[in-house]
């Protein structure tokens, strides 16, 4: 796929009608989040880095890579900040896929899927060096 004028295109492998990744999105979103971990460890994420389940990262369908989000578990009030580095989730009823570390911070690993509130903290933060943490 060809990228023109810096636009990132999301490939619609699963037939969900994904559109080009946008730099515009609501600053707050609610819905269901799930998580992924060891089965994806070391695989390339959509932004080209290796997935590390121990980092606080997330997959979102439209937000630019390196956007920092505050994610609140609406069932227990726990909060975590994550950085978008992947595309997804690929299930229609979900708004976010979280790394295993983020799911642990939200205390949602057992449930697997939980209602969340997503707030944009910072759009398109600079890329993070491997092994570094959010400021």
Secondary structure, 3 states (H helix, E strand, C coil): CCCCCCCCCCCCCCCCCCCCCCCCCCCEEEEEEEEECHHHCCCECCCCCECCCCCCEEECCCCCCCCEEEEEECCCCCEEEEEEEECCCCCCCEEEEEEHHHHHHCCCCCCCEEEEEEEEEECCCCCCCCCCCCC
